[in-house]
Amino acid sequence: MSRRRVTLADLAQAAGVSRTTASLVMTGRGRELRISHDVEQRVLRAADELGYRPNAVSVGLRTGTSRTIGFVSDTVATSRLAGDMIKGALEAARERGVMLFIGETEGDPELERGLLHAMQDRQVDGLILASMYTRTIKVPKDVGPAVLLNALPKTASDLPSIVPDEVEAGRAAARVLLDAGHRDGIYLIGVGPELGDVPPRSVAARERLVGIREILGEAGVKIAGGRMFVDWLPEEGSAATADLLEQHRPKALICLNDRLALGAYHALSDAGLDVPGDVSVVSFDDHPIASWMRPKLTTVALPHYELGRKAVEVLFAQMGEETGQGEIHRVPMPVRHRESVAAPRV
């Protein structure tokens, strides 16, 4: 048989005070209303002995808040790669004394609509609308206060967005090669050399390419070529690199994600080429495979944990009307320097 929840009336009776006095003590207003220290301590001791917990629904009715926020995503919760976004959000929420309700839509618009309604029915104080991959999304109507996490609105929106700083990540990857002395023979795997040579609807591809071109262009370095395709998987990286090697001898590859880099490693090995002795490789994401590869892969990391924390921070600022409408917050992507980049051979 389940144990009956201890009520405020039980607490008041055990402490020998009125329900009003017990309520004031448990909501931290005892000193404000001049309840004596002895009475306050008596109530707190009784609460500890009885295991009393305030009724969250009742507190919410009094304060106008539920101390909860909703986290609705496509596949973030079920992804090993992006799960740290939830970890960051959970820890930031916990620090603020708030619970996080998590729901997954699997990309189904009807399921998303139902989850949003369920969150609103439970009177969450705010919503985080998250995406596994950085993309543009159609913002649902009447969801405020809310923030977009790893997503940008397709049309003008008042909601703030929290996204990785992909342009700066592209700059950082290019600088890694320039700092190692590379000035020619640099090829791209996953996108082409021109700004239009990117997979459709890929925000990361476009912004990374913008950053790469900017830094190499400032250094007077021309991108030697590139291979663009939609699916950034190891087999695609291997096929693209093998095709490249039939016509050219690259000195460095910038792979647009770590799975492409894994495929590139295989093709380079099949051709008898050494990383980084013959060909340097730099990549993006810091997927777990990056540290398993041999040599370990230098890559620009997606800051999933920091994105989750930032989403809660911006959401609380928005709930307090302390943040600009529609503002885009770009979270830095750090370089993980490992062993796949070296000076070019003369």
Wavefront OBJ file of the C-alpha trace (Angstrom):
o trace
v 0.000 0.000 0.000
v 1.377 3.413 -0.969
v 2.106 5.871 1.794
v -0.228 8.875 2.035
v 1.403 12.164 1.144
v 2.064 14.400 4.154
v -0.139 17.487 3.905
v 0.314 21.026 5.148
v -2.384 20.302 7.759
v -0.339 17.324 9.027
v 2.733 19.523 9.296
v 0.872 22.286 11.136
v -0.586 19.783 13.627
v 2.806 18.162 14.276
v 4.464 21.545 14.842
v 1.603 22.894 16.932
v 1.021 25.929 14.682
v -1.655 27.143 12.282
v -1.645 26.115 8.612
v -0.943 29.735 7.700
v 2.154 29.826 9.908
v 3.398 26.482 8.540
v 2.857 27.708 4.972
v 4.730 30.969 5.578
v 7.702 29.136 7.081
v 7.888 26.584 4.240
v 7.733 29.318 1.581
v 10.569 31.262 3.230
v 8.398 34.162 4.384
v 8.535 33.501 8.133
v 11.087 36.168 9.007
v 9.403 38.652 6.690
v 6.164 38.313 8.673
v 7.943 38.198 12.054
v 7.419 34.567 12.926
v 9.775 33.788 15.800
v 12.949 31.804 15.274
v 11.773 29.100 17.692
v 8.500 28.604 15.832
v 10.288 28.559 12.493
v 12.730 25.877 13.698
v 9.872 23.819 15.146
v 8.093 23.798 11.778
v 11.287 22.932 9.881
v 12.081 20.058 12.286
v 8.563 18.685 11.906
v 8.842 18.931 8.118
v 12.093 16.986 8.189
v 10.701 14.298 10.502
v 7.499 13.866 8.481
v 9.205 14.088 5.075
v 6.931 16.945 4.084
v 7.225 18.324 0.533
v 5.260 21.345 -0.704
v 2.600 20.541 -3.300
v 4.077 21.795 -6.566
v 0.652 22.362 -8.144
v -0.499 24.488 -5.223
v 2.750 26.439 -5.229
v 2.330 27.012 -8.949
v -1.180 28.338 -8.499
v 0.064 30.802 -5.887
v 3.158 31.931 -7.761
v 1.925 31.697 -11.362
v 4.833 29.390 -12.274
v 5.217 25.602 -12.491
v 9.034 25.492 -12.111
v 9.147 23.285 -15.205
v 10.341 23.759 -18.772
v 9.712 21.577 -21.809
v 12.369 20.176 -24.154
v 10.842 19.067 -27.468
v 13.197 17.721 -30.143
v 13.263 15.571 -33.253
v 15.798 12.862 -32.271
v 18.149 14.529 -29.769
v 17.213 12.305 -26.813
v 17.769 9.096 -28.776
v 21.053 10.199 -30.348
v 24.368 9.324 -28.750
v 26.060 12.183 -30.596
v 23.752 15.024 -29.551
v 22.609 13.680 -26.187
v 24.950 16.068 -24.380
v 22.579 18.882 -25.375
v 20.044 17.373 -22.988
v 22.703 16.837 -20.327
v 23.680 20.517 -20.492
v 20.055 21.619 -20.371
v 19.255 19.281 -17.469
v 22.149 20.526 -15.370
v 21.390 24.186 -16.072
v 17.716 23.608 -15.192
v 18.609 21.757 -11.996
v 20.827 24.634 -10.885
v 17.779 26.894 -11.182
v 15.508 24.518 -9.259
v 13.520 23.637 -12.375
v 12.447 20.281 -13.836
v 12.914 19.471 -17.528
v 10.170 17.554 -19.374
v 11.564 15.855 -22.480
v 9.612 14.791 -25.576
v 10.718 13.368 -28.960
v 8.857 13.884 -32.237
v 10.959 11.763 -34.644
v 10.363 14.622 -37.075
v 6.590 13.997 -37.177
v 4.727 17.352 -37.320
v 1.550 15.873 -35.796
v 3.481 14.337 -32.905
v 5.283 17.638 -32.392
v 1.988 19.498 -32.249
v 0.614 17.025 -29.712
v 3.720 17.260 -27.526
v 3.653 21.041 -27.557
v -0.002 21.035 -26.543
v 0.747 18.525 -23.771
v 3.553 20.709 -22.449
v 1.340 23.781 -22.523
v -1.508 21.885 -20.835
v 0.927 21.146 -18.013
v 1.690 24.861 -17.832
v 5.444 24.656 -18.389
v 7.075 28.037 -17.854
v 8.980 27.874 -21.158
v 9.906 25.634 -24.078
v 13.121 24.570 -25.800
v 12.528 23.468 -29.404
v 15.608 21.433 -30.356
v 17.018 19.793 -33.472
v 19.553 16.988 -33.848
v 21.266 18.749 -36.765
v 21.490 22.499 -37.295
v 18.651 23.334 -39.664
v 15.940 25.844 -40.381
v 12.516 24.987 -38.971
v 8.974 26.259 -39.208
v 8.262 27.816 -35.820
v 4.949 26.643 -34.319
v 2.448 29.360 -33.441
v 1.757 30.480 -29.889
v 4.620 28.675 -28.132
v 6.197 31.533 -26.199
v 8.200 31.927 -24.149
v 10.489 29.579 -26.078
v 13.907 29.286 -27.684
v 15.199 27.366 -30.698
v 18.138 25.043 -29.986
v 20.411 24.003 -32.861
v 17.849 25.503 -35.219
v 17.034 28.732 -37.025
v 13.561 29.949 -38.052
v 12.602 29.588 -41.717
v 10.847 32.944 -41.574
v 11.182 35.960 -39.299
v 10.512 35.027 -35.685
v 10.688 36.644 -32.266
v 12.193 33.487 -30.752
v 15.916 33.503 -29.907
v 18.092 30.816 -31.536
v 21.083 29.005 -30.035
v 23.355 27.453 -32.671
v 26.985 26.361 -33.067
v 29.251 29.031 -34.549
v 29.778 27.105 -37.785
v 31.302 30.007 -39.724
v 34.022 30.435 -37.111
v 34.467 26.649 -37.095
v 35.229 26.780 -40.823
v 37.729 29.545 -40.192
v 39.357 27.493 -37.426
v 39.740 24.408 -39.637
v 41.384 26.485 -42.372
v 43.733 28.090 -39.850
v 44.850 24.650 -38.644
v 46.172 23.870 -42.133
v 47.659 27.329 -42.677
v 49.437 27.178 -39.308
v 50.952 23.838 -40.357
v 52.347 25.455 -43.515
v 49.827 24.297 -46.155
v 49.459 26.682 -49.071
v 48.331 24.448 -51.950
v 46.802 21.060 -52.693
v 43.903 21.603 -50.236
v 40.715 19.729 -51.206
v 37.264 19.584 -49.625
v 35.325 16.359 -48.983
v 31.573 16.852 -48.559
v 31.168 20.186 -50.350
v 32.516 21.738 -53.520
v 34.829 24.712 -53.625
v 32.093 27.211 -54.576
v 29.490 28.572 -52.148
v 26.674 26.965 -54.118
v 28.262 23.505 -53.924
v 26.601 22.403 -50.681
v 23.901 19.848 -49.818
v 20.427 21.401 -49.868
v 19.090 22.672 -46.530
v 22.409 22.055 -44.752
v 23.140 25.074 -42.584
v 26.391 23.568 -41.285
v 27.748 22.842 -44.775
v 27.069 26.347 -46.044
v 28.434 28.147 -42.987
v 31.531 25.955 -42.643
v 32.342 26.558 -46.308
v 31.910 30.320 -45.850
v 34.477 30.292 -43.022
v 36.943 28.064 -44.904
v 36.832 30.217 -48.028
v 37.198 33.422 -46.032
v 40.396 32.435 -44.212
v 42.053 30.703 -47.158
v 41.136 33.622 -49.399
v 42.648 36.135 -46.971
v 45.865 34.082 -47.045
v 45.904 34.034 -50.842
v 45.353 30.278 -50.886
v 43.054 28.811 -53.534
v 40.994 25.727 -52.754
v 42.224 23.080 -55.191
v 38.856 21.356 -55.517
v 36.062 19.590 -53.737
v 33.575 16.740 -53.840
v 29.982 17.581 -52.864
v 27.317 15.020 -51.933
v 24.275 14.863 -49.673
v 25.028 11.929 -47.367
v 28.058 12.546 -45.155
v 28.784 8.897 -44.386
v 32.079 6.925 -44.320
v 31.351 5.148 -47.613
v 30.751 8.487 -49.327
v 33.990 9.883 -47.924
v 35.901 6.824 -49.100
v 34.406 6.911 -52.617
v 34.962 10.662 -52.990
v 38.580 10.460 -51.826
v 39.303 7.473 -54.077
v 37.856 9.397 -57.034
v 39.952 12.430 -56.141
v 43.142 10.349 -55.954
v 42.618 9.051 -59.486
v 43.144 12.579 -60.787
v 45.091 14.533 -58.156
v 47.598 14.191 -55.349
v 46.208 16.223 -52.421
v 48.397 17.570 -49.667
v 45.514 18.204 -47.282
v 41.825 17.351 -46.952
v 39.154 19.298 -45.117
v 36.356 16.797 -44.455
v 33.015 18.305 -43.534
v 32.428 15.763 -40.756
v 34.268 12.970 -38.966
v 32.435 10.137 -40.709
v 33.620 11.467 -44.056
v 37.126 11.673 -42.608
v 36.933 8.006 -41.583
v 36.117 7.081 -45.164
v 38.904 9.335 -46.442
v 41.397 7.566 -44.141
v 40.445 4.221 -45.696
v 40.854 5.494 -49.267
v 44.211 7.099 -48.467
v 45.425 3.884 -46.830
v 44.287 1.827 -49.835
v 46.342 4.158 -52.044
v 49.420 3.669 -49.853
v 49.347 7.220 -48.506
v 50.128 8.116 -44.900
v 48.210 10.485 -42.630
v 49.603 13.031 -41.862
v 52.961 12.338 -43.561
v 51.563 12.415 -47.108
v 48.162 14.015 -46.567
v 46.935 16.085 -43.622
v 43.278 15.705 -42.630
v 41.125 18.070 -40.567
v 37.437 17.624 -39.886
v 34.379 18.717 -37.873
v 32.051 17.459 -35.095
v 34.383 15.569 -32.691
v 32.337 12.383 -33.011
v 33.674 9.597 -30.734
v 35.270 7.969 -33.793
v 37.654 10.938 -34.074
v 39.678 9.741 -31.083
v 39.455 6.076 -32.108
v 40.983 6.639 -35.564
v 44.707 6.128 -36.084
v 46.240 8.604 -36.192
v 43.736 10.431 -33.984
v 41.767 12.985 -35.963
v 42.111 16.748 -35.563
v 38.566 18.095 -35.622
v 36.452 21.125 -34.691
v 34.004 20.030 -31.985
v 30.262 20.532 -31.866
v 29.616 21.993 -28.381
v 26.482 19.976 -27.577
v 26.701 20.334 -23.787
v 27.326 24.083 -23.994
v 24.422 24.469 -26.437
v 22.042 22.825 -23.957
v 23.189 25.017 -21.070
v 22.974 28.148 -23.210
v 19.411 27.273 -24.246
v 18.255 27.228 -20.608
v 20.151 30.445 -19.867
v 18.574 32.275 -22.811
v 15.127 30.840 -22.051
v 15.275 32.172 -18.480
v 16.421 35.555 -19.786
v 13.506 35.567 -22.196
v 11.043 34.636 -19.462
v 12.394 37.626 -17.573
v 12.185 39.735 -20.757
v 15.936 40.343 -20.609
v 16.863 39.148 -24.112
v 16.402 40.607 -27.568
v 13.646 39.232 -29.776
v 14.878 36.945 -32.555
v 18.493 37.180 -31.392
v 20.897 34.473 -32.638
v 23.367 33.183 -30.032
v 26.380 31.448 -31.586
v 28.255 29.037 -29.309
v 32.018 28.602 -29.979
v 33.251 25.323 -31.494
v 36.694 24.419 -30.067
v 39.445 22.758 -32.107
v 40.538 19.325 -30.862
v 44.178 19.207 -31.907
v 45.299 15.606 -32.362
v 47.616 13.830 -34.787
v 46.225 14.087 -38.323
v 47.837 17.378 -39.417
v 51.520 17.970 -40.179
v 53.655 20.253 -42.314
v 53.513 19.392 -46.032
v 56.380 17.415 -47.474
v 58.639 19.400 -49.752
l 1 2 3 4 5 6 7 8 9 10 11 12 13 14 15 16 17 18 19 20 21 22 23 24 25 26 27 28 29 30 31 32 33 34 35 36 37 38 39 40 41 42 43 44 45 46 47 48 49 50 51 52 53 54 55 56 57 58 59 60 61 62 63 64 65 66 67 68 69 70 71 72 73 74 75 76 77 78 79 80 81 82 83 84 85 86 87 88 89 90 91 92 93 94 95 96 97 98 99 100 101 102 103 104 105 106 107 108 109 110 111 112 113 114 115 116 117 118 119 120 121 122 123 124 125 126 127 128 129 130 131 132 133 134 135 136 137 138 139 140 141 142 143 144 145 146 147 148 149 150 151 152 153 154 155 156 157 158 159 160 161 162 163 164 165 166 167 168 169 170 171 172 173 174 175 176 177 178 179 180 181 182 183 184 185 186 187 188 189 190 191 192 193 194 195 196 197 198 199 200 201 202 203 204 205 206 207 208 209 210 211 212 213 214 215 216 217 218 219 220 221 222 223 224 225 226 227 228 229 230 231 232 233 234 235 236 237 238 239 240 241 242 243 244 245 246 247 248 249 250 251 252 253 254 255 256 257 258 259 260 261 262 263 264 265 266 267 268 269 270 271 272 273 274 275 276 277 278 279 280 281 282 283 284 285 286 287 288 289 290 291 292 293 294 295 296 297 298 299 300 301 302 303 304 305 306 307 308 309 310 311 312 313 314 315 316 317 318 319 320 321 322 323 324 325 326 327 328 329 330 331 332 333 334 335 336 337 338 339 340 341 342 343 344 345 346
